Amino acid sequence: MKGFTATLFLWTLIFPSCSGGGGGKAWPTHVVCSDSGLEVLYQSCDPLQDFGFSVEKCSKQLKSNINIRFGIILREDIKELFLDLALMSQGSSVLNFSYPICEAALPKFSFCGRRKGEQIYYAGPVNNPEFTIPQCMKEVQNGEYQVLLELYTEKRSTVACANATIMCS
């Protein structure tokens, strides 16, 4: 059964037009997490491939160390890998964040240095800035945020891109 699931996953990533992802159609919306008044959804903004991402525990207070799962097949070698994140609410910037994930002299993860065609699957902790989603606090109950995430190489080639929505109630 694992072999069939892996084959289906690979087929979906390699041939997006057959799986509904290509040909001008948008990728499906995925749930990152959903728990007690907080829901985080994302959709790949890369026209060529989708990827998998989830967070172990959904929290309105983004802790400094969270557990994630991330999976993708690389279309580019990654000597260096960077993450840009932009958090917006009602058209205004709330947070902009850039982070080097893989640097040539300082690889932080085991997948740093992987080559085109290889699969990255990471399940484990990541360090991030501690951040409370303002409108998700008790004083203000409802809020919606848009997030743009981009992973890219030292050549500025996109590895993964996502449009996400954070909804608080």
Disulfide bonds with the S-S distance in Angstrom:
Cys33-Cys58 2.10
Cys45-Cys161 1.80
Cys102-Cys112 2.04
Cys136-Cys168 1.47
